[in-house]
Amino acid sequence: MATRRVEHLIVGAGTAGAAAARTLRDAGADVLLVGRELDPPYHRPPISKGLLAGTESRESTFFDGLEGVELLTRTSVMALDTAARTATLQSKDEIEYGSALLATGAMVRRLNLDGSQLDGIHYLRALGNAESLRRDAESAERVVCVGGSYIGCEVAATLTALGKRCTIVMLEAEPLERGFGARAGRWFRGLLESHGVEFVEESSVNGFAGSERVESVLLDDGRSLPADLVVIGAGVLPDVMLARKSGLEIGDLGGVRCDATLRTSAEGVYAAGDVCEYASPVHDGRHVRIEHEDHAERQGETAARNMLGAGEEHRAVPYFFSDLADWASLEYVGGSAEWDSERVEGSMEDGRFSVWYLEGDRVRGVLDVNGHGDLARGREALAAV
Ligand SMILES: Cc1cc2nc3c(=O)[nH]c(=O)nc-3n(C[C@H](O)[C@H](O)[C@H](O)COP(=O)(O)OP(=O)(O)OC[C@H]3O[C@@H](n4cnc5c(N)ncnc54)[C@H](O)[C@@H]3O)c2cc1C
């Protein structure tokens, strides 16, 4: 067992971890970035879009600007002793740190149902998942996407554009309605249907049938949908395994509980990205946990500055983007699941519009479809708290 000392230790070499490492490196600080994946840090959004479609290469997903950052891949951090400020790596090596960042991200929520182990059933989180789904999709004809949120809709769009017949099975009445409401959801459904995607709404999956490979998806109402490929997008769970083991406070939303400066309950330990549940100044101080790429990057940067002693609140307005093949692009600022009225600007019929989500007269979020152009105004309204 070897012991060494670093000024700043980052656990998790995803978006938040990479952004934090870059910021610390730019400040001339000594930083060690430790991740358990085989690959260097990469962007996940292409996994359900360009990488799956075959229009983007694996290398194009890699993070830029990490030159000079010491990176350990294929290495898990097994334990943090927050009192002694030490971390134990899988190799049993011990790292003494001055400050640490937990950027451990999230894990897919797996469905533990009859037939879940059959071939042809996929989840998407890591680069390798997109590659194996793409290979498997080559000979597939009928795809069922489980879940009507981003992953289900994006994958259905990408695979339909590749000539597959896709059905989305979802608990909701309309796709994407949890984030954007029923009105925008109906618009996205119309768009997907116009390209041939089919929907089975307000239904849950009971299991999968087949001998070795999946042949059908079984629904709770007794129906069975033929499928030779299944992609499950049933949400993610924050990866708090290490945090819990290290005695850090876990929040009501299941993430690592942080204050507005992204500081956890332990001295010198911060969190950022999908795992971070923070008291958000742009949400009136409520604790929120957000699963978006840009948000993870911005939080990584804020956390890094605070590891250097800035003591800064994370005030960036959360931003999200998504593409449904080349049929539509959407952007969103806000990140609040609560609103009581909606205002549409532009034309839903023409496919360029925005939806403003309001609570009283307060703007809580803005969805911009196909570049309607309202994001900057939305961001200003959201930041004015
Ligand atoms: C298929 C897909 C498509 C997406 N599309 C979009 C999109 O279009 N727009 C958008 O805004 N967002 C999108 N997202 C979400 C976005 O990618 C995430 O919000 C973002 O990756 C979160 O970054 P993170 O650094 O918090 O976590 P991650 O990127 O998950 O990184 C966490 C890393 O920590 C590692 N780790 C965990 N525990 C340990 C440990 N103990 N030791 C060492 N390493 C550890 C994990 O292996 C992982 O590599 C998408 C996500 C997926 C999966």
The ligand as a Gaussian input file, in Angstrom:
#p B3LYP/6-31G(d) Opt

LIG

0 1
 C      -27.606000       8.287000     -23.123000
 C      -27.573000       9.625000     -22.445000
 C      -27.944000      10.762000     -23.153000
 C      -27.927000      12.018000     -22.548000
 N      -28.304000      13.111000     -23.265000
 C      -28.301000      14.321000     -22.679000
 C      -28.664000      15.482000     -23.425000
 O      -29.011000      15.404000     -24.602000
 N      -28.610000      16.678000     -22.810000
 C      -28.223000      16.807000     -21.500000
 O      -28.203000      17.928000     -20.993000
 N      -27.882000      15.731000     -20.759000
 C      -27.915000      14.495000     -21.317000
 N      -27.560000      13.394000     -20.584000
 C      -27.234000      13.557000     -19.140000
 C      -25.773000      13.918000     -18.917000
 O      -24.960000      13.108000     -19.696000
 C      -25.465000      13.768000     -17.431000
 O      -26.262000      14.697000     -16.738000
 C      -24.003000      13.995000     -17.135000
 O      -23.214000      12.999000     -17.743000
 C      -23.732000      14.007000     -15.637000
 O      -22.371000      14.144000     -15.412000
 P      -21.719000      13.643000     -14.044000
 O      -20.279000      13.996000     -14.158000
 O      -22.503000      14.119000     -12.907000
 O      -21.891000      12.063000     -14.058000
 P      -21.312000      10.967000     -15.038000
 O      -21.131000      11.519000     -16.403000
 O      -22.210000       9.784000     -14.865000
 O      -19.878000      10.619000     -14.442000
 C      -19.714000       9.996000     -13.193000
 C      -18.507000       9.080000     -13.282000
 O      -18.116000       8.708000     -11.972000
 C      -17.692000       7.358000     -11.984000
 N      -17.687000       6.834000     -10.616000
 C      -18.765000       6.606000      -9.818000
 N      -18.357000       6.160000      -8.599000
 C      -17.012000       6.105000      -8.643000
 C      -16.024000       5.707000      -7.688000
 N      -16.342000       5.311000      -6.443000
 N      -14.724000       5.753000      -8.074000
 C      -14.370000       6.161000      -9.304000
 N      -15.273000       6.555000     -10.242000
 C      -16.576000       6.532000      -9.919000
 C      -18.690000       6.726000     -12.918000
 O      -18.223000       5.479000     -13.404000
 C      -18.790000       7.786000     -14.031000
 O      -17.816000       7.597000     -15.009000
 C      -27.546000      12.129000     -21.181000
 C      -27.179000      10.981000     -20.459000
 C      -27.190000       9.742000     -21.076000
 C      -26.790000       8.511000     -20.307000

